């Protein structure tokens, strides 16, 4: 039901939120494409908790997106 401009603005708000969470957990955004947000951890540091940070980041996404934007996310971690 959104126009193209409204959809782009909506996704922009979501990605801004995800960028803020990524910064909090020292996660690096690789790219966005459509409604996809691809990120990685442990690329630029020697820490041994990269996987843990990614799981915490993903958990925060699952917790906050429904509250802030009335949407849910499907997340894959590899």
PyMOL CGO cylinders between C-alpha atoms (Angstrom):
from pymol import cmd
from pymol.cgo import CYLINDER

trace = [
    CYLINDER, 0.00, 0.00, 0.00, 3.08, 2.29, 0.05, 0.3, 1, 1, 1, 1, 1, 1,
    CYLINDER, 3.08, 2.29, 0.05, 4.28, 4.33, -2.89, 0.3, 1, 1, 1, 1, 1, 1,
    CYLINDER, 4.28, 4.33, -2.89, 7.82, 3.71, -4.10, 0.3, 1, 1, 1, 1, 1, 1,
    CYLINDER, 7.82, 3.71, -4.10, 9.02, 6.88, -2.35, 0.3, 1, 1, 1, 1, 1, 1,
    CYLINDER, 9.02, 6.88, -2.35, 7.31, 5.89, 0.91, 0.3, 1, 1, 1, 1, 1, 1,
    CYLINDER, 7.31, 5.89, 0.91, 8.82, 2.43, 0.74, 0.3, 1, 1, 1, 1, 1, 1,
    CYLINDER, 8.82, 2.43, 0.74, 12.33, 3.81, 0.19, 0.3, 1, 1, 1, 1, 1, 1,
    CYLINDER, 12.33, 3.81, 0.19, 11.87, 6.22, 3.11, 0.3, 1, 1, 1, 1, 1, 1,
    CYLINDER, 11.87, 6.22, 3.11, 10.58, 3.39, 5.33, 0.3, 1, 1, 1, 1, 1, 1,
    CYLINDER, 10.58, 3.39, 5.33, 13.52, 1.13, 4.45, 0.3, 1, 1, 1, 1, 1, 1,
    CYLINDER, 13.52, 1.13, 4.45, 15.91, 4.02, 5.04, 0.3, 1, 1, 1, 1, 1, 1,
    CYLINDER, 15.91, 4.02, 5.04, 14.58, 4.43, 8.59, 0.3, 1, 1, 1, 1, 1, 1,
    CYLINDER, 14.58, 4.43, 8.59, 14.94, 0.72, 9.23, 0.3, 1, 1, 1, 1, 1, 1,
    CYLINDER, 14.94, 0.72, 9.23, 18.49, 0.64, 7.87, 0.3, 1, 1, 1, 1, 1, 1,
    CYLINDER, 18.49, 0.64, 7.87, 19.42, 3.66, 10.00, 0.3, 1, 1, 1, 1, 1, 1,
    CYLINDER, 19.42, 3.66, 10.00, 18.20, 1.70, 13.03, 0.3, 1, 1, 1, 1, 1, 1,
    CYLINDER, 18.20, 1.70, 13.03, 20.17, -1.38, 11.95, 0.3, 1, 1, 1, 1, 1, 1,
    CYLINDER, 20.17, -1.38, 11.95, 23.28, 0.74, 11.38, 0.3, 1, 1, 1, 1, 1, 1,
    CYLINDER, 23.28, 0.74, 11.38, 23.00, 2.08, 14.93, 0.3, 1, 1, 1, 1, 1, 1,
    CYLINDER, 23.00, 2.08, 14.93, 22.69, -1.46, 16.30, 0.3, 1, 1, 1, 1, 1, 1,
    CYLINDER, 22.69, -1.46, 16.30, 25.61, -2.59, 14.13, 0.3, 1, 1, 1, 1, 1, 1,
    CYLINDER, 25.61, -2.59, 14.13, 27.77, 0.17, 15.57, 0.3, 1, 1, 1, 1, 1, 1,
    CYLINDER, 27.77, 0.17, 15.57, 26.78, -0.86, 19.10, 0.3, 1, 1, 1, 1, 1, 1,
    CYLINDER, 26.78, -0.86, 19.10, 27.98, -4.43, 18.50, 0.3, 1, 1, 1, 1, 1, 1,
    CYLINDER, 27.98, -4.43, 18.50, 30.94, -3.55, 16.24, 0.3, 1, 1, 1, 1, 1, 1,
    CYLINDER, 30.94, -3.55, 16.24, 29.28, -5.16, 13.22, 0.3, 1, 1, 1, 1, 1, 1,
    CYLINDER, 29.28, -5.16, 13.22, 30.20, -4.09, 9.68, 0.3, 1, 1, 1, 1, 1, 1,
    CYLINDER, 30.20, -4.09, 9.68, 27.43, -3.49, 7.13, 0.3, 1, 1, 1, 1, 1, 1,
    CYLINDER, 27.43, -3.49, 7.13, 28.52, -5.02, 3.85, 0.3, 1, 1, 1, 1, 1, 1,
    CYLINDER, 28.52, -5.02, 3.85, 25.58, -3.95, 1.69, 0.3, 1, 1, 1, 1, 1, 1,
    CYLINDER, 25.58, -3.95, 1.69, 21.88, -3.37, 1.40, 0.3, 1, 1, 1, 1, 1, 1,
    CYLINDER, 21.88, -3.37, 1.40, 19.89, -4.54, -1.60, 0.3, 1, 1, 1, 1, 1, 1,
    CYLINDER, 19.89, -4.54, -1.60, 16.16, -4.02, -1.66, 0.3, 1, 1, 1, 1, 1, 1,
    CYLINDER, 16.16, -4.02, -1.66, 15.04, -4.97, 1.82, 0.3, 1, 1, 1, 1, 1, 1,
    CYLINDER, 15.04, -4.97, 1.82, 18.17, -7.06, 2.48, 0.3, 1, 1, 1, 1, 1, 1,
    CYLINDER, 18.17, -7.06, 2.48, 20.78, -5.96, 5.03, 0.3, 1, 1, 1, 1, 1, 1,
    CYLINDER, 20.78, -5.96, 5.03, 24.01, -7.95, 4.86, 0.3, 1, 1, 1, 1, 1, 1,
    CYLINDER, 24.01, -7.95, 4.86, 26.50, -7.58, 7.69, 0.3, 1, 1, 1, 1, 1, 1,
    CYLINDER, 26.50, -7.58, 7.69, 29.57, -9.29, 9.08, 0.3, 1, 1, 1, 1, 1, 1,
    CYLINDER, 29.57, -9.29, 9.08, 31.53, -9.33, 12.30, 0.3, 1, 1, 1, 1, 1, 1,
    CYLINDER, 31.53, -9.33, 12.30, 35.19, -9.99, 13.01, 0.3, 1, 1, 1, 1, 1, 1,
    CYLINDER, 35.19, -9.99, 13.01, 36.47, -8.56, 9.72, 0.3, 1, 1, 1, 1, 1, 1,
    CYLINDER, 36.47, -8.56, 9.72, 38.59, -5.75, 11.08, 0.3, 1, 1, 1, 1, 1, 1,
    CYLINDER, 38.59, -5.75, 11.08, 39.48, -6.84, 14.60, 0.3, 1, 1, 1, 1, 1, 1,
    CYLINDER, 39.48, -6.84, 14.60, 41.24, -9.70, 16.31, 0.3, 1, 1, 1, 1, 1, 1,
    CYLINDER, 41.24, -9.70, 16.31, 38.56, -10.32, 18.91, 0.3, 1, 1, 1, 1, 1, 1,
    CYLINDER, 38.56, -10.32, 18.91, 37.34, -13.83, 19.50, 0.3, 1, 1, 1, 1, 1, 1,
    CYLINDER, 37.34, -13.83, 19.50, 33.71, -12.90, 20.12, 0.3, 1, 1, 1, 1, 1, 1,
    CYLINDER, 33.71, -12.90, 20.12, 32.64, -12.11, 16.53, 0.3, 1, 1, 1, 1, 1, 1,
    CYLINDER, 32.64, -12.11, 16.53, 30.01, -14.85, 16.43, 0.3, 1, 1, 1, 1, 1, 1,
    CYLINDER, 30.01, -14.85, 16.43, 28.63, -13.86, 19.83, 0.3, 1, 1, 1, 1, 1, 1,
    CYLINDER, 28.63, -13.86, 19.83, 28.36, -10.21, 18.75, 0.3, 1, 1, 1, 1, 1, 1,
    CYLINDER, 28.36, -10.21, 18.75, 26.52, -11.24, 15.59, 0.3, 1, 1, 1, 1, 1, 1,
    CYLINDER, 26.52, -11.24, 15.59, 24.03, -13.31, 17.57, 0.3, 1, 1, 1, 1, 1, 1,
    CYLINDER, 24.03, -13.31, 17.57, 23.46, -10.42, 20.01, 0.3, 1, 1, 1, 1, 1, 1,
    CYLINDER, 23.46, -10.42, 20.01, 23.04, -8.02, 17.07, 0.3, 1, 1, 1, 1, 1, 1,
    CYLINDER, 23.04, -8.02, 17.07, 20.50, -10.35, 15.48, 0.3, 1, 1, 1, 1, 1, 1,
    CYLINDER, 20.50, -10.35, 15.48, 18.67, -10.79, 18.76, 0.3, 1, 1, 1, 1, 1, 1,
    CYLINDER, 18.67, -10.79, 18.76, 18.36, -7.03, 19.14, 0.3, 1, 1, 1, 1, 1, 1,
    CYLINDER, 18.36, -7.03, 19.14, 16.95, -6.80, 15.62, 0.3, 1, 1, 1, 1, 1, 1,
    CYLINDER, 16.95, -6.80, 15.62, 14.34, -9.44, 16.42, 0.3, 1, 1, 1, 1, 1, 1,
    CYLINDER, 14.34, -9.44, 16.42, 13.44, -7.63, 19.63, 0.3, 1, 1, 1, 1, 1, 1,
    CYLINDER, 13.44, -7.63, 19.63, 13.31, -4.04, 18.38, 0.3, 1, 1, 1, 1, 1, 1,
    CYLINDER, 13.31, -4.04, 18.38, 11.94, -4.14, 14.82, 0.3, 1, 1, 1, 1, 1, 1,
    CYLINDER, 11.94, -4.14, 14.82, 8.43, -5.27, 15.80, 0.3, 1, 1, 1, 1, 1, 1,
    CYLINDER, 8.43, -5.27, 15.80, 8.26, -2.61, 18.51, 0.3, 1, 1, 1, 1, 1, 1,
    CYLINDER, 8.26, -2.61, 18.51, 9.55, 0.28, 16.39, 0.3, 1, 1, 1, 1, 1, 1,
    CYLINDER, 9.55, 0.28, 16.39, 8.25, -0.55, 12.93, 0.3, 1, 1, 1, 1, 1, 1,
    CYLINDER, 8.25, -0.55, 12.93, 5.52, -3.20, 13.38, 0.3, 1, 1, 1, 1, 1, 1,
    CYLINDER, 5.52, -3.20, 13.38, 7.49, -5.64, 11.21, 0.3, 1, 1, 1, 1, 1, 1,
    CYLINDER, 7.49, -5.64, 11.21, 9.51, -8.77, 11.77, 0.3, 1, 1, 1, 1, 1, 1,
    CYLINDER, 9.51, -8.77, 11.77, 12.75, -9.92, 10.20, 0.3, 1, 1, 1, 1, 1, 1,
    CYLINDER, 12.75, -9.92, 10.20, 14.04, -13.21, 8.94, 0.3, 1, 1, 1, 1, 1, 1,
    CYLINDER, 14.04, -13.21, 8.94, 17.70, -13.55, 9.87, 0.3, 1, 1, 1, 1, 1, 1,
    CYLINDER, 17.70, -13.55, 9.87, 20.29, -16.04, 8.71, 0.3, 1, 1, 1, 1, 1, 1,
    CYLINDER, 20.29, -16.04, 8.71, 23.71, -16.42, 10.29, 0.3, 1, 1, 1, 1, 1, 1,
    CYLINDER, 23.71, -16.42, 10.29, 26.48, -18.34, 8.61, 0.3, 1, 1, 1, 1, 1, 1,
]
cmd.load_cgo(trace, "trace")
